[in-house]
Amino acid sequence: MAIKILMPALSPTMTEGTLSKWLLKEGDSVTSGDVMAEIETDKATMEFEAVDEGIIAKILIEGGTEGVAVNTPIAILAEEGEDVAKAAASAGESDASAAPAAKEPEAAKSEPAAPKPAAPGQPSAAAEKPAQSSGSGDRIFASPLARRMAENEGLDLAKLSGSGPHGRIVKRDIEEALSSGTGKASAPSEAPKAAAPAAAKASAPAAASVPSVDDPIFKMLPESESIPHTGMRKTIAKRLTESARDIPHFTLQVDVEIDKLLAMRKQLNERDGADYKISVNDFVIKATALALTRVPDCNVAYTDSAILKFKKVDMAMAVAIDGGLITPIIKDCASKGLATISKEAKTLAGKARDGKLTPEEYQGGTFTISNLGMFGVKSFTSIINPPQGGILSVGAGEQRAVVKDGALGMATVMSLSLAVDHRCIDGATGAALVKELKALIEDPIALML
């Protein structure tokens, strides 16, 4: 019996994703564990492995398709000994019979038997459902996103041909129609015209907050290239906008001398038989984790009913990757030594850049560190990564003039900025964490105890 391969949920919060590309083709044999496709979630591009064995009889969703809902059939697998052609054909019939049933409510609305008169200032039923059927009465199959884009752009779906499964009209078909100027709908009736001002007013706030790519202001600027948002970029924009808007941040800054730390780092890395290369960032990660165990009231998260105080420090570290950033996590960081932290940090950063992180390696975390010191940035402040209560920004170490015991001297100094959520961390509590962090970094022997 043919097996339907469904769009997997690769994270607990995933509801849809992009089927980036197929690594196998129709007719290929599949065994359990084979990597079949690459799927882009809101945070990473991950490999999708086969669970069953058989032959790929039919690919239902082409590579590059966006917005594929979880549990949507994406391919058909013929079991061993099963006729591949029959498996593909039966799958096509099953999908075709299921499609009208799924759209039955919309079909009922589009029947011309008993249209309801439009209320004053409201569009008619026909205007609400443009291009639900062609002139011959045949159903038009299109994705919800394609319908919404067509309605916004004034395109008649009946004039377009679909490139999706079973001729379904998808996003790329709308984009091609817009670029070629085809598929424009006929002039709207008077009822939609009357409703247009109301619709424009309803959409005005969104347009005012985020400019459209078609905003006239961009016509006055130099020629540009339009780069569509990836799922990751959309998630970053959404979460950090919410964080900056809804979380009351405050920042504490401190300068720390790191000459002793640099000397210890050199000594450790030059030891005979050392199979590690500890970085300054590894020291900062370890020091921050220990500081959080000493000031546990900063290892917290705010919720609507309580403050959650975490019993372990799961340290998230910001890693820049193509198209955005991701925060892989060193679990129970305070209990690990510098060499272990160094190895885990390098492994996680490498997997992040290769798009090979698993959800459990980047979801969660109780605190975040963001280091831009390697770029020569002296100091900066970061936006909190919700639902965490704080984030530490690490600048570059540099030679600066300092006063010690009334005398002017030189020291290697690094600037740190701690941003915290004032709803769950007060000023004095944040200051206590900064004090502990400074002490640990300036006397790094304490990190070895």
SETORBA-660994 format. One record per residue (C-alpha): residue in three letters; x, y, z; residue number from 1. Coordinates in Angstrom, 2 decimals. Layout:
% residues N
<voba "ALA", <X, Y, Z>, NUM>
...
END
This chain:
% residues 449
<voba "MET", <0.00, 0.00, 0.00>, 1>
<voba "ALA", <1.32, 3.46, -0.91>, 2>
<voba "ILE", <2.69, 5.50, 1.99>, 3>
<voba "LYS", <2.09, 9.25, 2.20>, 4>
<voba "ILE", <5.18, 11.18, 3.32>, 5>
<voba "LEU", <3.99, 14.16, 5.34>, 6>
<voba "MET", <5.56, 17.55, 5.99>, 7>
<voba "PRO", <7.26, 17.01, 9.36>, 8>
<voba "ALA", <7.13, 19.25, 12.42>, 9>
<voba "LEU", <10.85, 19.80, 13.03>, 10>
<voba "SER", <10.29, 21.91, 16.14>, 11>
<voba "PRO", <7.54, 22.16, 18.77>, 12>
<voba "THR", <6.41, 25.55, 17.44>, 13>
<voba "MET", <6.56, 24.77, 13.72>, 14>
<voba "THR", <3.24, 25.05, 11.87>, 15>
<voba "GLU", <4.60, 25.42, 8.34>, 16>
<voba "GLY", <7.93, 25.57, 6.54>, 17>
<voba "THR", <9.68, 25.81, 3.20>, 18>
<voba "LEU", <10.53, 22.62, 1.34>, 19>
<voba "SER", <13.90, 23.96, 0.21>, 20>
<voba "LYS", <14.93, 21.12, -2.09>, 21>
<voba "TRP", <14.60, 17.42, -2.71>, 22>
<voba "LEU", <17.80, 15.39, -2.48>, 23>
<voba "LEU", <16.11, 12.41, -4.18>, 24>
<voba "LYS", <13.89, 12.16, -7.26>, 25>
<voba "GLU", <10.93, 10.08, -8.38>, 26>
<voba "GLY", <11.96, 6.46, -8.91>, 27>
<voba "ASP", <14.78, 6.54, -6.34>, 28>
<voba "SER", <14.92, 3.82, -3.70>, 29>
<voba "VAL", <14.73, 4.93, -0.08>, 30>
<voba "THR", <15.83, 3.17, 3.10>, 31>
<voba "SER", <15.19, 4.26, 6.66>, 32>
<voba "GLY", <17.62, 7.02, 7.64>, 33>
<voba "ASP", <18.24, 8.30, 4.11>, 34>
<voba "VAL", <18.20, 12.10, 3.83>, 35>
<voba "MET", <15.31, 12.87, 1.48>, 36>
<voba "ALA", <15.01, 16.66, 1.52>, 37>
<voba "GLU", <16.07, 19.91, 3.13>, 38>
<voba "ILE", <13.36, 21.81, 4.99>, 39>
<voba "GLU", <13.64, 25.41, 6.19>, 40>
<voba "THR", <11.97, 26.20, 9.50>, 41>
<voba "ASP", <11.78, 29.64, 11.11>, 42>
<voba "LYS", <15.27, 29.16, 12.55>, 43>
<voba "ALA", <17.31, 26.79, 10.40>, 44>
<voba "THR", <17.46, 24.60, 7.33>, 45>
<voba "MET", <17.34, 20.98, 8.43>, 46>
<voba "GLU", <17.67, 17.58, 6.78>, 47>
<voba "PHE", <14.56, 15.40, 6.60>, 48>
<voba "GLU", <15.29, 11.69, 6.96>, 49>
<voba "ALA", <13.15, 8.82, 5.71>, 50>
<voba "VAL", <11.41, 6.58, 8.24>, 51>
<voba "ASP", <10.01, 3.95, 5.86>, 52>
<voba "GLU", <11.55, 2.02, 2.99>, 53>
<voba "GLY", <10.39, 1.89, -0.61>, 54>
<voba "ILE", <10.53, 3.81, -3.90>, 55>
<voba "ILE", <9.51, 7.43, -4.39>, 56>
<voba "ALA", <6.46, 7.06, -6.62>, 57>
<voba "LYS", <5.48, 10.70, -6.82>, 58>
<voba "ILE", <6.66, 14.05, -5.48>, 59>
<voba "LEU", <3.60, 16.13, -4.58>, 60>
<voba "ILE", <5.29, 19.33, -3.40>, 61>
<voba "GLU", <8.14, 20.67, -5.50>, 62>
<voba "GLY", <11.40, 21.95, -4.03>, 63>
<voba "GLY", <11.36, 25.67, -3.24>, 64>
<voba "THR", <7.70, 25.71, -2.19>, 65>
<voba "GLU", <7.05, 28.05, 0.75>, 66>
<voba "GLY", <4.37, 27.89, 3.43>, 67>
<voba "VAL", <3.87, 24.11, 3.39>, 68>
<voba "ALA", <1.69, 23.25, 6.40>, 69>
<voba "VAL", <2.79, 20.53, 8.81>, 70>
<voba "ASN", <1.24, 17.11, 7.97>, 71>
<voba "THR", <0.62, 18.08, 4.33>, 72>
<voba "PRO", <1.46, 15.13, 1.99>, 73>
<voba "ILE", <4.67, 16.02, 0.16>, 74>
<voba "ALA", <5.44, 12.72, -1.58>, 75>
<voba "ILE", <4.20, 9.18, -2.11>, 76>
<voba "LEU", <6.32, 6.15, -1.29>, 77>
<voba "ALA", <5.60, 2.79, -2.93>, 78>
<voba "GLU", <6.35, -0.15, -0.67>, 79>
<voba "GLU", <8.61, -3.00, -1.72>, 80>
<voba "GLY", <6.94, -5.08, -4.42>, 81>
<voba "GLU", <4.21, -2.51, -5.07>, 82>
<voba "ASP", <3.60, -1.18, -8.58>, 83>
<voba "VAL", <5.12, 2.31, -8.59>, 84>
<voba "ALA", <2.90, 3.64, -11.38>, 85>
<voba "LYS", <-0.27, 2.44, -9.64>, 86>
<voba "ALA", <0.88, 3.93, -6.34>, 87>
<voba "ALA", <1.45, 7.30, -8.02>, 88>
<voba "ALA", <-1.86, 7.16, -9.88>, 89>
<voba "SER", <-3.88, 6.17, -6.82>, 90>
<voba "ALA", <-2.25, 8.95, -4.83>, 91>
<voba "GLY", <-3.21, 11.48, -7.50>, 92>
<voba "GLU", <-6.84, 10.32, -7.48>, 93>
<voba "SER", <-6.94, 10.48, -3.70>, 94>
<voba "ASP", <-5.58, 14.03, -3.66>, 95>
<voba "ALA", <-7.94, 15.17, -6.42>, 96>
<voba "SER", <-10.98, 13.80, -4.61>, 97>
<voba "ALA", <-9.89, 15.33, -1.32>, 98>
<voba "ALA", <-9.23, 18.80, -2.71>, 99>
<voba "PRO", <-12.84, 19.75, -3.54>, 100>
<voba "ALA", <-13.99, 18.40, -0.17>, 101>
<voba "ALA", <-11.50, 20.62, 1.62>, 102>
<voba "LYS", <-12.76, 23.60, -0.38>, 103>
<voba "GLU", <-16.44, 22.74, -0.12>, 104>
<voba "PRO", <-17.37, 25.66, 2.16>, 105>
<voba "GLU", <-15.80, 28.12, -0.32>, 106>
<voba "ALA", <-17.52, 26.38, -3.25>, 107>
<voba "ALA", <-20.86, 26.74, -1.51>, 108>
<voba "LYS", <-20.24, 30.43, -1.03>, 109>
<voba "SER", <-19.39, 30.89, -4.71>, 110>
<voba "GLU", <-22.58, 29.26, -6.00>, 111>
<voba "PRO", <-24.77, 31.94, -7.66>, 112>
<voba "ALA", <-28.04, 30.39, -6.42>, 113>
<voba "ALA", <-28.82, 32.77, -3.59>, 114>
<voba "PRO", <-26.42, 35.68, -3.32>, 115>
<voba "LYS", <-27.03, 37.93, -0.37>, 116>
<voba "PRO", <-27.42, 41.64, -1.09>, 117>
<voba "ALA", <-24.46, 43.70, 0.01>, 118>
<voba "ALA", <-24.89, 45.87, 3.05>, 119>
<voba "PRO", <-24.28, 49.60, 2.56>, 120>
<voba "GLY", <-20.56, 50.27, 2.18>, 121>
<voba "GLN", <-19.75, 46.54, 1.99>, 122>
<voba "PRO", <-18.62, 44.52, -1.05>, 123>
<voba "SER", <-20.94, 41.99, -2.58>, 124>
<voba "ALA", <-20.40, 38.25, -2.17>, 125>
<voba "ALA", <-18.92, 38.14, -5.66>, 126>
<voba "ALA", <-16.44, 40.86, -4.74>, 127>
<voba "GLU", <-15.41, 39.03, -1.57>, 128>
<voba "LYS", <-14.61, 35.90, -3.57>, 129>
<voba "PRO", <-12.97, 37.03, -6.81>, 130>
<voba "ALA", <-12.01, 34.36, -9.30>, 131>
<voba "GLN", <-13.42, 31.46, -7.27>, 132>
<voba "SER", <-14.53, 29.87, -10.52>, 133>
<voba "SER", <-13.80, 30.32, -14.17>, 134>
<voba "GLY", <-16.32, 31.34, -16.79>, 135>
<voba "SER", <-17.13, 27.68, -17.47>, 136>
<voba "GLY", <-17.94, 27.05, -13.83>, 137>
<voba "ASP", <-14.79, 24.95, -13.23>, 138>
<voba "ARG", <-13.17, 25.21, -9.80>, 139>
<voba "ILE", <-9.89, 27.09, -9.54>, 140>
<voba "PHE", <-7.39, 25.59, -7.10>, 141>
<voba "ALA", <-4.97, 28.01, -5.49>, 142>
<voba "SER", <-3.11, 28.23, -2.19>, 143>
<voba "PRO", <-4.50, 30.65, 0.43>, 144>
<voba "LEU", <-1.39, 32.82, 0.04>, 145>
<voba "ALA", <-1.84, 32.95, -3.75>, 146>
<voba "ARG", <-5.51, 33.94, -3.36>, 147>
<voba "ARG", <-4.62, 36.70, -0.94>, 148>
<voba "MET", <-1.85, 38.04, -3.20>, 149>
<voba "ALA", <-4.14, 37.92, -6.24>, 150>
<voba "GLU", <-6.87, 39.81, -4.40>, 151>
<voba "ASN", <-4.42, 42.47, -3.19>, 152>
<voba "GLU", <-2.91, 42.92, -6.65>, 153>
<voba "GLY", <-6.18, 42.77, -8.60>, 154>
<voba "LEU", <-5.36, 39.58, -10.51>, 155>
<voba "ASP", <-7.97, 37.22, -11.96>, 156>
<voba "LEU", <-7.02, 33.65, -10.99>, 157>
<voba "ALA", <-9.10, 32.33, -13.89>, 158>
<voba "LYS", <-6.59, 33.90, -16.30>, 159>
<voba "LEU", <-3.57, 32.20, -14.69>, 160>
<voba "SER", <-2.15, 28.71, -14.99>, 161>
<voba "GLY", <-0.76, 26.96, -11.92>, 162>
<voba "SER", <2.63, 25.29, -11.57>, 163>
<voba "GLY", <1.86, 23.59, -8.26>, 164>
<voba "PRO", <0.66, 20.03, -7.71>, 165>
<voba "HIS", <-2.33, 19.18, -9.95>, 166>
<voba "GLY", <-2.16, 22.63, -11.54>, 167>
<voba "ARG", <-2.62, 24.47, -8.25>, 168>
<voba "ILE", <-1.82, 28.19, -8.40>, 169>
<voba "VAL", <0.94, 29.04, -5.92>, 170>
<voba "LYS", <2.93, 32.10, -4.87>, 171>
<voba "ARG", <5.47, 31.90, -7.70>, 172>
<voba "ASP", <2.65, 31.94, -10.29>, 173>
<voba "ILE", <1.35, 35.20, -8.84>, 174>
<voba "GLU", <4.83, 36.71, -8.84>, 175>
<voba "GLU", <5.36, 35.71, -12.48>, 176>
<voba "ALA", <2.00, 37.23, -13.42>, 177>
<voba "LEU", <2.92, 40.49, -11.69>, 178>
<voba "SER", <6.30, 40.67, -13.42>, 179>
<voba "SER", <4.78, 39.94, -16.86>, 180>
<voba "GLY", <1.70, 42.12, -16.34>, 181>
<voba "THR", <-0.74, 39.30, -17.14>, 182>
<voba "GLY", <-3.92, 38.21, -15.39>, 183>
<voba "LYS", <-5.28, 41.64, -14.49>, 184>
<voba "ALA", <-8.87, 41.46, -13.31>, 185>
<voba "SER", <-11.64, 43.38, -15.07>, 186>
<voba "ALA", <-12.82, 46.71, -13.66>, 187>
<voba "PRO", <-14.46, 46.20, -10.25>, 188>
<voba "SER", <-18.14, 46.79, -9.71>, 189>
<voba "GLU", <-19.53, 49.82, -7.92>, 190>
<voba "ALA", <-19.90, 47.92, -4.64>, 191>
<voba "PRO", <-16.17, 47.17, -4.29>, 192>
<voba "LYS", <-15.45, 50.80, -5.21>, 193>
<voba "ALA", <-17.64, 51.94, -2.37>, 194>
<voba "ALA", <-15.85, 49.57, -0.01>, 195>
<voba "ALA", <-12.37, 50.61, -1.12>, 196>
<voba "PRO", <-12.01, 53.63, 1.19>, 197>
<voba "ALA", <-12.98, 51.53, 4.20>, 198>
<voba "ALA", <-10.52, 48.81, 3.22>, 199>
<voba "ALA", <-7.78, 51.38, 2.74>, 200>
<voba "LYS", <-8.41, 52.83, 6.18>, 201>
<voba "ALA", <-8.33, 49.36, 7.75>, 202>
<voba "SER", <-4.94, 48.61, 6.22>, 203>
<voba "ALA", <-3.46, 52.05, 6.90>, 204>
<voba "PRO", <-1.87, 51.30, 10.32>, 205>
<voba "ALA", <0.09, 48.31, 9.00>, 206>
<voba "ALA", <1.27, 50.28, 5.96>, 207>
<voba "ALA", <2.36, 53.16, 8.19>, 208>
<voba "SER", <4.39, 50.97, 10.55>, 209>
<voba "VAL", <6.21, 48.91, 7.91>, 210>
<voba "PRO", <6.68, 50.40, 4.44>, 211>
<voba "SER", <5.73, 48.29, 1.45>, 212>
<voba "VAL", <8.34, 47.45, -1.16>, 213>
<voba "ASP", <6.14, 49.43, -3.56>, 214>
<voba "ASP", <6.15, 52.56, -1.37>, 215>
<voba "PRO", <6.72, 55.66, -3.58>, 216>
<voba "ILE", <9.63, 56.74, -1.36>, 217>
<voba "PHE", <11.71, 53.87, -2.74>, 218>
<voba "LYS", <11.20, 55.20, -6.27>, 219>
<voba "MET", <13.25, 58.24, -5.26>, 220>
<voba "LEU", <16.19, 56.14, -4.06>, 221>
<voba "PRO", <18.94, 54.45, -6.10>, 222>
<voba "GLU", <18.22, 51.23, -7.94>, 223>
<voba "SER", <17.97, 48.28, -5.55>, 224>
<voba "GLU", <17.59, 44.52, -5.46>, 225>
<voba "SER", <14.54, 43.02, -3.73>, 226>
<voba "ILE", <15.55, 40.13, -1.46>, 227>
<voba "PRO", <12.47, 38.23, -0.17>, 228>
<voba "HIS", <12.33, 37.55, 3.57>, 229>
<voba "THR", <13.37, 34.09, 4.69>, 230>
<voba "GLY", <11.49, 32.33, 7.47>, 231>
<voba "MET", <14.40, 33.08, 9.79>, 232>
<voba "ARG", <14.39, 36.80, 8.95>, 233>
<voba "LYS", <10.64, 36.99, 9.55>, 234>
<voba "THR", <11.04, 35.32, 12.95>, 235>
<voba "ILE", <13.93, 37.59, 13.94>, 236>
<voba "ALA", <11.93, 40.67, 12.95>, 237>
<voba "LYS", <8.83, 39.53, 14.82>, 238>
<voba "ARG", <10.52, 38.44, 18.05>, 239>
<voba "LEU", <12.91, 41.38, 18.38>, 240>
<voba "THR", <10.19, 43.91, 17.52>, 241>
<voba "GLU", <8.08, 42.43, 20.30>, 242>
<voba "SER", <11.06, 42.45, 22.66>, 243>
<voba "ALA", <12.01, 46.08, 22.00>, 244>
<voba "ARG", <8.37, 47.17, 22.22>, 245>
<voba "ASP", <7.07, 45.09, 25.14>, 246>
<voba "ILE", <10.06, 44.43, 27.43>, 247>
<voba "PRO", <11.29, 47.35, 29.60>, 248>
<voba "HIS", <15.05, 47.09, 29.07>, 249>
<voba "PHE", <17.69, 48.79, 31.14>, 250>
<voba "THR", <21.44, 48.50, 30.64>, 251>
<voba "LEU", <24.38, 48.31, 33.04>, 252>
<voba "GLN", <27.89, 48.87, 31.68>, 253>
<voba "VAL", <31.26, 47.99, 33.17>, 254>
<voba "ASP", <34.90, 47.94, 32.02>, 255>
<voba "VAL", <37.00, 44.93, 33.04>, 256>
<voba "GLU", <40.76, 44.44, 32.87>, 257>
<voba "ILE", <41.69, 41.18, 31.16>, 258>
<voba "ASP", <45.51, 41.06, 31.34>, 259>
<voba "LYS", <45.46, 38.21, 33.90>, 260>
<voba "LEU", <42.88, 36.39, 31.79>, 261>
<voba "LEU", <45.03, 36.73, 28.67>, 262>
<voba "ALA", <48.07, 35.44, 30.54>, 263>
<voba "MET", <46.14, 32.41, 31.83>, 264>
<voba "ARG", <44.73, 31.76, 28.35>, 265>
<voba "LYS", <48.23, 31.77, 26.87>, 266>
<voba "GLN", <49.50, 29.41, 29.56>, 267>
<voba "LEU", <46.63, 26.94, 29.11>, 268>
<voba "ASN", <46.83, 26.91, 25.31>, 269>
<voba "GLU", <50.60, 26.33, 25.36>, 270>
<voba "ARG", <50.49, 23.36, 27.73>, 271>
<voba "ASP", <52.08, 20.15, 26.44>, 272>
<voba "GLY", <49.44, 17.84, 25.00>, 273>
<voba "ALA", <46.68, 20.46, 25.04>, 274>
<voba "ASP", <44.00, 19.48, 22.52>, 275>
<voba "TYR", <42.07, 22.74, 22.77>, 276>
<voba "LYS", <42.42, 26.43, 21.98>, 277>
<voba "ILE", <40.53, 28.44, 24.56>, 278>
<voba "SER", <39.31, 31.85, 23.44>, 279>
<voba "VAL", <38.54, 34.98, 25.43>, 280>
<voba "ASN", <34.87, 34.35, 24.68>, 281>
<voba "ASP", <35.12, 30.91, 26.34>, 282>
<voba "PHE", <36.36, 32.63, 29.53>, 283>
<voba "VAL", <33.47, 35.12, 29.35>, 284>
<voba "ILE", <30.93, 32.33, 28.88>, 285>
<voba "LYS", <32.28, 30.42, 31.89>, 286>
<voba "ALA", <32.50, 33.57, 34.04>, 287>
<voba "THR", <28.94, 34.61, 33.17>, 288>
<voba "ALA", <27.58, 31.16, 33.96>, 289>
<voba "LEU", <29.31, 31.14, 37.37>, 290>
<voba "ALA", <28.16, 34.70, 38.09>, 291>
<voba "LEU", <24.57, 33.63, 37.38>, 292>
<voba "THR", <24.87, 30.78, 39.89>, 293>
<voba "ARG", <26.06, 33.33, 42.48>, 294>
<voba "VAL", <23.26, 35.74, 41.60>, 295>
<voba "PRO", <20.45, 33.30, 40.67>, 296>
<voba "ASP", <17.87, 36.09, 40.68>, 297>
<voba "CYS", <19.26, 37.09, 37.26>, 298>
<voba "ASN", <18.87, 33.60, 35.79>, 299>
<voba "VAL", <15.14, 34.14, 35.40>, 300>
<voba "ALA", <12.24, 34.69, 33.01>, 301>
<voba "TYR", <9.11, 36.80, 33.41>, 302>
<voba "THR", <5.66, 35.27, 32.86>, 303>
<voba "ASP", <2.19, 36.74, 33.36>, 304>
<voba "SER", <1.70, 34.84, 36.62>, 305>
<voba "ALA", <5.17, 34.24, 38.07>, 306>
<voba "ILE", <8.91, 34.75, 37.75>, 307>
<voba "LEU", <10.65, 31.52, 36.74>, 308>
<voba "LYS", <14.03, 31.02, 38.46>, 309>
<voba "PHE", <16.07, 28.41, 36.62>, 310>
<voba "LYS", <18.11, 25.84, 38.53>, 311>
<voba "LYS", <20.75, 25.52, 35.79>, 312>
<voba "VAL", <22.41, 27.96, 33.42>, 313>
<voba "ASP", <21.80, 27.03, 29.78>, 314>
<voba "MET", <23.95, 29.61, 27.99>, 315>
<voba "ALA", <22.84, 30.74, 24.53>, 316>
<voba "MET", <25.52, 32.32, 22.35>, 317>
<voba "ALA", <24.66, 34.48, 19.35>, 318>
<voba "VAL", <26.19, 33.15, 16.11>, 319>
<voba "ALA", <25.97, 35.06, 12.83>, 320>
<voba "ILE", <24.96, 32.91, 9.85>, 321>
<voba "ASP", <23.83, 33.60, 6.29>, 322>
<voba "GLY", <20.51, 35.42, 6.42>, 323>
<voba "GLY", <20.44, 36.16, 10.15>, 324>
<voba "LEU", <21.64, 34.81, 13.47>, 325>
<voba "ILE", <20.92, 31.86, 15.72>, 326>
<voba "THR", <21.65, 31.10, 19.37>, 327>
<voba "PRO", <22.96, 27.57, 19.97>, 328>
<voba "ILE", <23.02, 26.57, 23.63>, 329>
<voba "ILE", <25.67, 25.16, 25.97>, 330>
<voba "LYS", <23.60, 23.21, 28.49>, 331>
<voba "ASP", <24.35, 23.37, 32.23>, 332>
<voba "CYS", <27.26, 25.64, 31.40>, 333>
<voba "ALA", <28.34, 26.45, 34.97>, 334>
<voba "SER", <29.21, 22.82, 35.70>, 335>
<voba "LYS", <31.58, 22.50, 32.70>, 336>
<voba "GLY", <35.26, 23.28, 32.46>, 337>
<voba "LEU", <36.86, 25.74, 30.06>, 338>
<voba "ALA", <38.11, 23.04, 27.70>, 339>
<voba "THR", <34.64, 21.46, 27.44>, 340>
<voba "ILE", <32.99, 24.84, 26.90>, 341>
<voba "SER", <35.54, 25.69, 24.20>, 342>
<voba "LYS", <34.94, 22.43, 22.31>, 343>
<voba "GLU", <31.15, 22.65, 22.57>, 344>
<voba "ALA", <31.13, 26.31, 21.50>, 345>
<voba "LYS", <33.22, 25.58, 18.39>, 346>
<voba "THR", <31.13, 22.53, 17.47>, 347>
<voba "LEU", <27.82, 24.36, 17.89>, 348>
<voba "ALA", <29.03, 27.42, 15.97>, 349>
<voba "GLY", <30.21, 25.20, 13.10>, 350>
<voba "LYS", <26.90, 23.33, 12.97>, 351>
<voba "ALA", <25.03, 26.65, 13.05>, 352>
<voba "ARG", <26.92, 27.99, 10.03>, 353>
<voba "ASP", <26.38, 24.71, 8.16>, 354>
<voba "GLY", <22.66, 24.70, 9.00>, 355>
<voba "LYS", <23.01, 21.39, 10.85>, 356>
<voba "LEU", <21.71, 22.33, 14.31>, 357>
<voba "THR", <18.90, 20.23, 15.73>, 358>
<voba "PRO", <16.01, 22.01, 17.52>, 359>
<voba "GLU", <17.20, 20.93, 20.95>, 360>
<voba "GLU", <20.56, 22.58, 20.25>, 361>
<voba "TYR", <19.12, 26.06, 19.65>, 362>
<voba "GLN", <15.73, 26.17, 21.40>, 363>
<voba "GLY", <15.58, 27.28, 25.01>, 364>
<voba "GLY", <18.44, 28.87, 26.90>, 365>
<voba "THR", <18.19, 30.88, 30.11>, 366>
<voba "PHE", <20.64, 33.70, 29.24>, 367>
<voba "THR", <22.41, 34.95, 26.08>, 368>
<voba "ILE", <25.89, 36.27, 25.29>, 369>
<voba "SER", <26.56, 38.32, 22.15>, 370>
<voba "ASN", <30.22, 39.04, 21.33>, 371>
<voba "LEU", <31.23, 41.53, 18.61>, 372>
<voba "GLY", <34.73, 42.09, 19.96>, 373>
<voba "MET", <36.30, 40.16, 17.07>, 374>
<voba "PHE", <34.98, 42.90, 14.76>, 375>
<voba "GLY", <36.70, 45.63, 16.76>, 376>
<voba "VAL", <33.44, 46.92, 18.28>, 377>
<voba "LYS", <34.30, 48.71, 21.51>, 378>
<voba "SER", <30.88, 48.48, 23.16>, 379>
<voba "PHE", <27.22, 47.96, 22.25>, 380>
<voba "THR", <23.89, 46.98, 23.76>, 381>
<voba "SER", <21.73, 44.08, 22.65>, 382>
<voba "ILE", <17.99, 43.43, 22.55>, 383>
<voba "ILE", <16.85, 40.75, 25.00>, 384>
<voba "ASN", <16.04, 37.39, 23.45>, 385>
<voba "PRO", <12.61, 36.56, 24.94>, 386>
<voba "PRO", <11.61, 34.87, 27.18>, 387>
<voba "GLN", <15.03, 35.23, 28.78>, 388>
<voba "GLY", <15.61, 37.89, 31.41>, 389>
<voba "GLY", <18.98, 39.19, 30.23>, 390>
<voba "ILE", <21.70, 39.37, 27.58>, 391>
<voba "LEU", <25.38, 40.30, 27.87>, 392>
<voba "SER", <27.09, 42.28, 25.10>, 393>
<voba "VAL", <30.88, 41.81, 24.87>, 394>
<voba "GLY", <33.16, 44.36, 23.21>, 395>
<voba "ALA", <36.78, 44.22, 22.06>, 396>
<voba "GLY", <39.72, 44.12, 24.44>, 397>
<voba "GLU", <42.08, 47.06, 23.86>, 398>
<voba "GLN", <44.95, 48.86, 25.50>, 399>
<voba "ARG", <43.70, 51.82, 27.55>, 400>
<voba "ALA", <45.12, 54.23, 30.04>, 401>
<voba "VAL", <44.02, 53.41, 33.60>, 402>
<voba "VAL", <44.70, 54.87, 37.04>, 403>
<voba "LYS", <45.96, 52.45, 39.70>, 404>
<voba "ASP", <46.84, 53.56, 43.20>, 405>
<voba "GLY", <46.93, 57.16, 42.03>, 406>
<voba "ALA", <49.36, 56.43, 39.18>, 407>
<voba "LEU", <48.65, 56.35, 35.46>, 408>
<voba "GLY", <49.24, 53.01, 33.78>, 409>
<voba "MET", <48.22, 50.81, 30.87>, 410>
<voba "ALA", <45.91, 47.81, 30.87>, 411>
<voba "THR", <43.95, 45.68, 28.41>, 412>
<voba "VAL", <40.34, 46.64, 28.99>, 413>
<voba "MET", <37.11, 45.12, 27.69>, 414>
<voba "SER", <33.67, 46.76, 27.90>, 415>
<voba "LEU", <30.62, 44.72, 28.90>, 416>
<voba "SER", <26.96, 45.79, 28.68>, 417>
<voba "LEU", <24.27, 43.88, 30.54>, 418>
<voba "ALA", <20.68, 44.43, 29.32>, 419>
<voba "VAL", <17.97, 43.03, 31.58>, 420>
<voba "ASP", <14.20, 42.81, 31.78>, 421>
<voba "HIS", <13.16, 45.26, 34.52>, 422>
<voba "ARG", <9.94, 43.32, 35.11>, 423>
<voba "CYS", <11.90, 40.47, 36.72>, 424>
<voba "ILE", <15.35, 41.93, 37.47>, 425>
<voba "ASP", <15.79, 45.11, 39.51>, 426>
<voba "GLY", <18.68, 47.54, 39.26>, 427>
<voba "ALA", <20.47, 46.35, 42.39>, 428>
<voba "THR", <20.12, 42.71, 41.31>, 429>
<voba "GLY", <21.59, 43.45, 37.90>, 430>
<voba "ALA", <24.41, 45.43, 39.53>, 431>
<voba "ALA", <25.22, 42.44, 41.76>, 432>
<voba "LEU", <25.60, 40.25, 38.67>, 433>
<voba "VAL", <27.89, 42.79, 37.00>, 434>
<voba "LYS", <30.01, 42.96, 40.17>, 435>
<voba "GLU", <30.43, 39.18, 40.29>, 436>
<voba "LEU", <31.21, 39.02, 36.58>, 437>
<voba "LYS", <33.90, 41.70, 36.86>, 438>
<voba "ALA", <35.51, 39.91, 39.82>, 439>
<voba "LEU", <35.61, 36.56, 38.01>, 440>
<voba "ILE", <37.08, 37.97, 34.80>, 441>
<voba "GLU", <39.72, 40.08, 36.53>, 442>
<voba "ASP", <40.76, 37.17, 38.79>, 443>
<voba "PRO", <40.32, 34.22, 36.42>, 444>
<voba "ILE", <41.93, 31.67, 38.77>, 445>
<voba "ALA", <38.49, 31.55, 40.41>, 446>
<voba "LEU", <37.14, 29.99, 37.21>, 447>
<voba "MET", <39.36, 26.96, 37.82>, 448>
<voba "LEU", <38.07, 26.28, 41.34>, 449>
END
